[in-house]
Amino acid sequence: MTPFHFTLDATDGTARQGTITTSRGEIRTPAFMPVGTAGTVKAMLPESVRATGADIVLGNTYHLMLRPTAERIAALGGLHRFMNWDRPILTDSGGFQVMSLADLRKLDERGVTFKSHIDGSRHELTPERSMEIQRLLGSDIVMCFDECPALPATDEEVAASMRLSMRWAQRSREAFGDRPGHALFGIQQGGVTRDLRAESAEALTAIGFDGYAVGGLAVGEGQEAMFGVLDYAPAMLPADRPRYLMGVGKPDDIVGAVKRGIDMMDCVLPSRSGRTGQAFTRRGVVNIKNARHADDPRPLDETCSCPACTSYSRAYLHHVFRAGEMISGMLMTWHNLRYFQDLMAGMRGAIARGGFADWEAAFHSGRAEGDIEPL
């Protein structure tokens, strides 16, 4: 089995371009991972997701453990076979979803007990159980079980949460064991406090992981605060391992994160926006629901080669959205995913040739000059 490995191929400032090698294929970085929460990227066939340029997708431990259950998926051959995706899969630990349940959960040193949002049944998720579920799913990249406190929070609350996550990281590492061909990522926590981020990075590095995530951001702190943390947090993590920013995000966020040394990102935004009639383009956001598009024969983006842009007009996309037809979400999601993958490809090329600053300036200039509609 091919061992998990990260090769840093080029740098431009703090931006990085590289390759993650896995037993199921290579992941070109910087990489954007479409989110397939319940074993599917909504409104997309797996081969369509691949056609957008995606090398890897993300699955969700919390949702899959509840329905159809990790044990059932394992009995049916694992998540790759179950969802018909033969490329790499990263699964999150379930911690973020459990933490968002608020009144339906109870947290202690052992882990979290919670009630299912589906049927109210009671479950327990611990570092050991999270590792077991992700092993049953057959994930190529497994995430440590952690707590992600909502911001704003006091320094004391963030510190206590971070230190609990570091103890859980150690237990996750021990429960993961030795699994050739599979990788385990640790998750840095510490909110927006530099000293806590440094303490977390030191603890994770001492444990030792195949990759490292910058967690606890994109949870309400705002872009300025997020970039403030990213100005120093990635550099605290080992340079020879992939760095993953969880749950980000909008194109501006992604470009800013890559500029600051992030290699991997995920977000539901491309598919969620597609289903609600919002398209990301090189000139900004198009709200296809708006009446201004009813008679517009132009494509969403004349530079895009996705089916929505090469075969359909804005007028048609406006019509099927207003009519509530399923093809609307399918075409708009396909376009958005292709836009995000083209964005990543553009940054990879710019970093490789040492032109990231010029590429970034052109990116922001094009959007500033565009007919941008508010999200």
C-alpha positions, 0 to 999 in steps of 0.5 A: 500500500502506498504510504501517505506522504506530503511533498512541498514542491514550491513556495512563494512567500508563505504560500505553498504548492505541493502534492499529497500522495495517498494509496488512492491517488494524489491530492494537489495542494492547495486543495479544496475539498467538496463536502459530502456530508452524508456520503454524497456531494449534494446535487452531484454524481461522484463522476461529476465531482471528479470532473470539476477537478476535485482530488478528494472529498470530505465525509462527516462522522457525526451524520454517517454514524447516525445514518446509515451507521458506520457498521452498516457502511463497513459491512457494505465495503466501506465508504468509498464503495458505498458512495462510488468515490474511488479517490481519497476521502477525509472524514472529520471527527464529528466533534464540531457537529456534536458541539453545535448541538448545545442543549442536546449534549453533555461534555466531560473528560471522557467525551460527549454524550448527545441526543440524535437530531434525527430521532432523539436517541442517545449516543456517546462520542469519545476519541476512541469511538471517533477513531473506530467510526472513521476506521469502519468508514475506511477514511484515508485521512482521519481527524482527531476528536476535538472540542471547538468552542464557539467564539466569542469566549473568555481566555479561560474557556478557550484555554480549558477547551484547548487543553482538553482537545490536546488530551483527546488528541493523545487518546486519538493517536493511541486509538488510531494505532499503526494503519499503513496507507491511512493518515491521522491529522491533529487539530490546533486550537486556541481561539485567537490567542497566540500563546494558546495556539503556540501551546497547542502546536507544541503539544500536537507536534510532540504527539506526532501526526501526519498532518495538522489542521488549524481548527477553531476558526470560521466560527464567528470571529470574522475575516480580520480576526481569522487572518490575524491568527493565520498570520502566525498559526500555520508557521507554528506547525511542522513545515513538512506536513500538510496544513488544513484550515477547517470549514473555509470558505468564501473565495476571499477567505480561501485566497487569504488562507493560501497566502498565509500557508494553508494547503487544504480547505473545505466548505459547504458553501459551493453546493449550498449556494448553488442550491439557493441560486447563487453562483460564484464567478471571476467577477463576483457573485451572481444571484440567478433568482434576480429578475435581471437575468430573465432575458439574459442570453449570456452564460454565468461566466464566459471563461468557465467550461462547466456544463452550466456555462457552456450549454445554458444561458442565465435566462434558462438558469433563472427559469429553472430556479424559479420553477423549482426544477432539480436541474437548477441546483445540479447545474449551479452546484456543478458550476460553483465546484468548478469555480472553486477548483479553477481557483485552486488550480490558478493559485497552484500555478501562480505559486509554482512560477513565483507569481502569487502576488500578481495573481492575487492582485488580479483576482481582487481587481477582477472582482472589484470591477465586476457586477457583484451581487450581495450574498 
